[in-house]
């Protein structure tokens, strides 16, 4: 049976390699490995999210489903306190390694290990659509209430993977959501807490 990047402990060989990518005008080098999402390099959806967004310059940010850490590390480099969560232990290890290499402060944690009273000014995510619609809905409804008043979540979702229906569903759940960018078949959605 094939291994999924959202499994807790990958069984594939930990074959590491370095990749370099440009984020917000800076060349950043990251270590990736098999068994994590987009181990060959920065995926198109995350690239669209970063390219079409202005980095936050402070506050506390949650990277929901951090993978090997491109969002978490770039946002921390721009000056925010970042919590990077993922159910994949290898992903958390790589994010911590990459944050240390870049000299930025990123708190990595399994989802259940995030302090219960912690709230976030922003949530950034290329959410794991392939976990299934109900699991995705449960995931978003777990973390969106952790936004501070006036907080914003920035999500990138493929149009062909249901971005427009997710936008409608979020709004119907009481989380007003608008499309703020569309590029290369991906939608960047912004959800605001009132």
C-alpha positions as CSV (number, residue, x, y, z in Angstrom):
1,X,0.0,0.0,0.0
2,X,1.5,3.4,-0.9
3,X,2.5,5.7,1.9
4,X,0.7,9.0,2.5
5,X,2.5,12.2,3.6
6,X,-0.1,12.8,6.3
7,X,0.8,9.6,8.1
8,X,2.4,10.0,11.5
9,X,5.6,8.0,11.1
10,X,6.8,7.5,7.5
11,X,8.3,4.0,6.8
12,X,10.0,5.1,3.6
13,X,13.8,5.5,3.6
14,X,14.8,8.9,5.0
15,X,16.6,10.0,1.8
16,X,17.5,13.6,2.3
17,X,18.4,16.2,-0.2
18,X,18.8,20.0,-0.4
19,X,16.7,22.2,-2.6
20,X,16.9,26.0,-3.1
21,X,13.9,28.1,-3.8
22,X,13.2,31.9,-4.0
23,X,10.6,33.2,-1.5
24,X,9.8,36.9,-1.1
25,X,13.0,37.9,-2.9
26,X,15.4,35.6,-0.9
27,X,17.1,32.4,-2.0
28,X,16.4,29.9,0.8
29,X,17.9,26.3,1.0
30,X,15.9,23.6,2.6
31,X,16.4,19.9,3.4
32,X,13.6,17.6,2.2
33,X,13.1,13.8,2.3
34,X,10.9,11.0,1.1
35,X,7.8,10.4,3.2
36,X,6.8,14.1,3.4
37,X,4.6,16.3,1.2
38,X,6.3,17.6,-2.0
39,X,9.7,16.2,-1.1
40,X,11.1,17.0,-4.6
41,X,10.7,20.8,-4.1
42,X,8.3,23.6,-3.5
43,X,4.9,22.5,-4.9
44,X,2.9,24.7,-7.3
45,X,0.1,25.5,-4.8
46,X,2.4,26.6,-2.0
47,X,4.4,28.7,-4.5
48,X,1.2,30.4,-5.6
49,X,0.2,31.1,-2.0
50,X,3.6,32.6,-1.2
51,X,3.9,34.5,-4.6
52,X,0.5,36.1,-4.2
53,X,0.7,37.0,-0.5
54,X,2.6,39.6,1.4
55,X,4.4,38.2,4.4
56,X,3.1,39.1,7.8
57,X,5.6,41.2,9.8
58,X,4.7,40.2,13.3
59,X,2.2,38.4,15.4
60,X,1.8,34.7,15.9
61,X,1.2,32.5,12.8
62,X,0.1,28.9,12.4
63,X,1.4,26.9,9.5
64,X,-1.2,24.2,9.3
65,X,0.3,21.1,7.7
66,X,3.9,22.4,7.5
67,X,5.6,19.7,5.5
68,X,9.3,20.4,5.4
69,X,8.7,24.0,6.4
70,X,8.8,26.4,3.4
71,X,5.8,28.5,4.7
72,X,6.8,28.4,8.4
73,X,10.5,29.3,7.7
74,X,9.7,32.1,5.2
75,X,7.0,33.6,7.5
76,X,9.4,33.4,10.5
77,X,12.2,35.0,8.5
78,X,9.8,37.9,7.8
79,X,9.5,38.5,11.5
80,X,6.5,36.5,12.9
81,X,6.4,33.9,15.7
82,X,5.5,30.7,13.9
83,X,3.9,27.4,15.1
84,X,4.3,24.7,12.5
85,X,2.2,21.7,12.9
86,X,1.9,18.4,11.0
87,X,0.9,14.8,11.9
88,X,4.0,13.6,10.1
89,X,7.0,13.3,12.5
90,X,9.6,13.5,9.7
91,X,8.0,16.7,8.4
92,X,8.3,18.3,11.9
93,X,12.0,17.1,12.1
94,X,12.8,18.6,8.7
95,X,11.0,21.9,9.5
96,X,13.0,22.2,12.8
97,X,16.2,21.5,10.9
98,X,15.4,24.0,8.2
99,X,14.4,26.7,10.7
100,X,17.7,26.1,12.6
101,X,19.7,26.3,9.3
102,X,18.0,29.6,8.4
103,X,18.4,31.0,11.9
104,X,14.6,31.5,12.5
105,X,12.5,30.6,15.4
106,X,9.8,28.1,14.5
107,X,7.9,26.0,17.1
108,X,7.2,22.6,15.7
109,X,4.5,20.4,17.2
110,X,2.1,17.6,16.6
111,X,-1.4,19.1,16.4
112,X,-2.4,17.8,19.9
113,X,0.7,19.3,21.4
114,X,-0.2,22.9,20.7
115,X,-1.1,24.8,23.9
116,X,-4.9,24.9,24.2
117,X,-4.9,28.6,25.0
118,X,-2.7,29.7,22.1
119,X,-4.4,31.9,19.5
120,X,-3.1,33.0,16.1
121,X,-3.1,36.3,14.3
122,X,-2.9,34.3,11.0
123,X,-3.2,30.8,9.7
124,X,-1.4,29.9,6.5
125,X,-2.0,26.5,4.8
126,X,-1.9,24.5,1.7
127,X,-4.4,22.2,3.3
128,X,-4.3,18.4,2.8
129,X,-7.2,18.1,0.5
130,X,-6.6,14.4,-0.1
131,X,-7.4,13.4,3.4
132,X,-11.1,13.6,2.3
133,X,-13.8,16.2,2.5
134,X,-15.1,15.4,6.0
135,X,-11.6,15.1,7.5
136,X,-10.6,18.5,5.8
137,X,-13.8,20.1,7.2
138,X,-13.0,18.8,10.7
139,X,-9.5,20.0,10.4
140,X,-10.5,23.5,9.4
141,X,-13.2,23.7,12.1
142,X,-10.7,22.7,14.7
143,X,-8.2,25.4,13.8
144,X,-10.2,28.4,12.5
145,X,-11.7,29.1,16.0
146,X,-8.1,29.6,17.2
147,X,-7.8,32.8,15.1
148,X,-7.6,35.9,17.2
149,X,-10.4,38.6,16.7
150,X,-9.7,40.1,13.3
151,X,-7.4,37.2,12.4
152,X,-7.1,35.9,8.9
153,X,-6.5,32.4,7.4
154,X,-4.9,32.2,4.0
155,X,-5.5,28.9,2.2
156,X,-4.5,27.7,-1.3
157,X,-6.6,25.1,-3.0
158,X,-6.7,23.8,-6.5
159,X,-9.7,24.8,-8.5
160,X,-10.0,21.2,-9.7
161,X,-9.8,20.0,-6.1
162,X,-12.8,22.0,-4.9
163,X,-11.6,25.5,-4.1
164,X,-14.9,27.1,-5.0
165,X,-17.0,24.7,-3.1
166,X,-14.7,25.0,0.0
167,X,-15.1,28.8,-0.2
168,X,-18.9,28.4,-0.2
169,X,-18.8,25.8,2.6
170,X,-16.6,28.0,4.8
171,X,-18.9,31.0,4.4
172,X,-21.9,28.8,5.2
173,X,-20.2,27.7,8.4
174,X,-19.9,31.3,9.5
175,X,-16.4,31.9,8.3
176,X,-16.7,34.6,5.6
177,X,-14.2,33.7,2.8
178,X,-13.2,35.4,-0.4
179,X,-11.0,34.6,-3.2
180,X,-8.0,37.0,-3.2
181,X,-6.0,35.5,-5.9
182,X,-6.2,32.9,-8.7
183,X,-3.2,31.7,-10.6
184,X,-2.1,28.5,-12.4
185,X,-5.3,26.7,-11.5
186,X,-5.1,27.5,-7.8
187,X,-7.3,29.8,-5.7
188,X,-6.0,31.7,-2.7
189,X,-8.8,32.0,-0.2
190,X,-8.8,34.4,2.7
191,X,-11.0,33.7,5.7
192,X,-11.5,36.4,8.3
193,X,-12.6,36.1,11.9
194,X,-15.0,38.9,12.9
